[in-house]
């Protein structure tokens, strides 16, 4: 994975969307909004907001570490869990979560906040299942559709490079790119990935 995951940014992104929704939000919907914020920020600024590992799953792209935070999963480290519990709380059903504290904006850059606001303004009023279906139009998920439908796998790692491809039809690309911009960002992703491999 070329980018470093920030559990603080992921927690606050979840908190941001819960607060926008009136303090409680469906988990699946929030994860799709995080995806759209990351897609926008990567395409406009060359990096995602959260830096998570994305998985293609039946209901669309899922930022795996962010999902663990929304669920207060047993996979969380002690520091991650301690921080997240200060701001969000899963519902008893596990299908939603609530904000329990105000947003800690200090974790975000101005461009991070721009991306989160974009996701909310553009997609925040879309119903959760409609939002899930909308993500299926994007090539970064669609390339894994056949594998998921075969039931051989339930999740497939996604590539940030594929976030640079445009969706078909009228779906919002989450910031338009020309070929020069697309190639420059792709090269940047490759350089970061190569650096990470050398230092592992």
Secondary structure, DSSP 8 states (H G I E B T S, - for coil): --S---HHHHHHHHHHHHHHTTSEEEHHHHHHHHHHHHHHHHHHHSS-SS---EEEETTEEEEHHHHHHHHT-TTS-HHHHHHHHTTEEE-TTSSEEEE-S---GGGS-HHHHHHHHHHHHHHTTS-HHHHHHHHTTSHHHHTTHHHHHTTS-SEEE--GGGGGS--STT---SS---HHHHHHHHHHHHHHHHHHHHH-
